[in-house]
């Protein structure tokens, strides 16, 4: 009974989505306020019904309703209750439903928090979001119905959730990631609405900015969480594999980062408009591409995709329609926009332009490395894989260049920056970061060119960021007053940039100075990794809720002093008979100690992986900083106050070029 | 030439050169890091290059896994049921590595026809067969059918 209700709710949501994508848009084009007024209620209604469908599916999981095929495939009565909850998005159908729920949530949020937007604009934005919802609701209803029943042969028990997914990280990773992915739909919808209206102005950029920033912050957290999960759950201590699934999430993050920065220029200076719109379209297209890559089965095998093409083709069609339609609109509308603002060859505009060039290059590189093998395979031109070295080799220089440019760009001014002044300004930060990074690198046990470059770049970003904060906060009324005078969006930027530096430092140090040893150990053996000694005490059996485990005990010593006692496991899950390696980690701000059990070599000997991972936590700590910066930036008063002021001034009429009005130095 | 046009031309040329360099470098990096896949039949027929990093895959032959008594070195044979290749690997094998399972290994072929792997992959799903391996098995079984139909060469 309930599953059918869920199905019905989805169909009703689809109807509402169709109305949402047509009625307000028609109202905005024919200038009928009564039709535009439908936008918000329809958005709310869509959210309610999709939420209902989601609740029904959750209920089916919690009550072990194995007559629902999706539940039977992804759950088991022995599964702990919290995993039953997260199993809702543990498979294809459910994760799509989550995707759609997020989209409906964003749509509702736009409807609620954009009360001050002109009615025409908001109805168009919501209509575009409605169109995206139509596409995905059709997709889920036609190809991936989570409510399909196994009647009359209801299985006695479910096939269980993949043990890899039975983990806390996986409860929150997909929702965060999807919040980010789907959030870029809002920036996309704003861009499309602006194109329809032909009003790509500073106001449009300011409306898009907070939405883009929030989506980006969620995506940063989602990616970091995924990387963390891979680190401890996949068992072997790697944190980024340049795997297509990971790249799929990195692509929109990179172009989304570019979008955030070009939106800033468009808002402050009224330039880069066409470019910004294009980036908004590309970023959302990359989110769709990511969804396609992960959800079509094309990654497991191009041929599996070719033999069961329904889902993949549908997603590819959605992607194609989105890209073609929005680029066609772009081709028609974008040239209308004229740029009058001028900027010199050494200005903040140019620095941000270069930032965009680098980020887009990085996006292209990752896209090429990810898609090239797929395309070749699809064309039957051979099977190949592109290894990590390709990405490391090409991505690292771009990351370093971006960081170096960032440090200099922080000091630059809008319109025109004096070269000599900038050079003098950079001298001290340069000297400080050179000395500091040399010290760090030597402290970690030796100079390596790449390690030095990475650490230096991170240090450079940190020093320049604080230097700039120091400059800006100087005030006759004292430092505290000066610091308090800075806006939240400025502090958001500071946090974001510090986050980037932290992540860079972590990535560099752990890749260059981490130690990994695979050894054969018998209980009683001692192995040395760096300065640490690992004592393999014993190994025995342990029973968990739905598994049995080989349970190892290790003492970790540093200079004869005990540091930690670790218990890595090798689990055998009873339902699927699958084996999982559960590493045990002694986590610290400056280093992780990692032990994982490999296979049993003989009666008493085991293969053991021992690792020393300096600064590995910084990878994810940096992402937390970045996300916090994003959230702080959007809480800035100016987003509310200016909107109010504009409302009073009656900004409903199109503004043709508001660029120079928001003039230089607005950041300071 | 008009100074503005000249300026534009410089910018365009600059962009083109930059783009060219970027494309050239990327292509170079790509060429250096592409790992081609070979199945056991191709390797034993001498089609795979020696001392180049490649991927090889197939099923782990039953009863072929031999462990060194005092290190993590393990030797096994990978087969597509028409030919098999000896593989040597030192390190921790993935959880799902077992005789009769499909695996993909990364490494280099030495001059004795032994595949020295630095990485062995077996996916986290007992029903999963690496697509390359599935392909290779299919091809090999076709080859054998052909062979039984009076063609003595196994050709692809």
Boltz contact constraints between the chains, C-beta under 6 A:
constraints:
  - contact:
      token1: [A, 164]
      token2: [B, 124]
      max_distance: 6.0
  - contact:
      token1: [A, 301]
      token2: [B, 131]
      max_distance: 6.0
  - contact:
      token1: [A, 383]
      token2: [B, 37]
      max_distance: 6.0
  - contact:
      token1: [A, 383]
      token2: [B, 132]
      max_distance: 6.0
  - contact:
      token1: [A, 384]
      token2: [B, 34]
      max_distance: 6.0
  - contact:
      token1: [A, 384]
      token2: [B, 36]
      max_distance: 6.0
  - contact:
      token1: [A, 385]
      token2: [B, 35]
      max_distance: 6.0
  - contact:
      token1: [A, 386]
      token2: [B, 33]
      max_distance: 6.0
  - contact:
      token1: [A, 387]
      token2: [B, 33]
      max_distance: 6.0
  - contact:
      token1: [A, 387]
      token2: [B, 35]
      max_distance: 6.0
  - contact:
      token1: [A, 389]
      token2: [B, 33]
      max_distance: 6.0
  - contact:
      token1: [A, 390]
      token2: [B, 29]
      max_distance: 6.0
  - contact:
      token1: [A, 390]
      token2: [B, 33]
      max_distance: 6.0
  - contact:
      token1: [A, 393]
      token2: [B, 29]
      max_distance: 6.0
  - contact:
      token1: [A, 394]
      token2: [B, 29]
      max_distance: 6.0
  - contact:
      token1: [A, 518]
      token2: [B, 72]
      max_distance: 6.0
  - contact:
      token1: [A, 518]
      token2: [B, 91]
      max_distance: 6.0
  - contact:
      token1: [A, 518]
      token2: [B, 92]
      max_distance: 6.0
  - contact:
      token1: [A, 520]
      token2: [B, 72]
      max_distance: 6.0
  - contact:
      token1: [A, 579]
      token2: [B, 95]
      max_distance: 6.0
  - contact:
      token1: [A, 581]
      token2: [B, 95]
      max_distance: 6.0
  - contact:
      token1: [A, 598]
      token2: [B, 92]
      max_distance: 6.0
  - contact:
      token1: [A, 599]
      token2: [B, 93]
      max_distance: 6.0
  - contact:
      token1: [A, 601]
      token2: [B, 67]
      max_distance: 6.0
  - contact:
      token1: [A, 607]
      token2: [B, 72]
      max_distance: 6.0
  - contact:
      token1: [A, 607]
      token2: [B, 92]
      max_distance: 6.0
  - contact:
      token1: [A, 609]
      token2: [B, 92]
      max_distance: 6.0
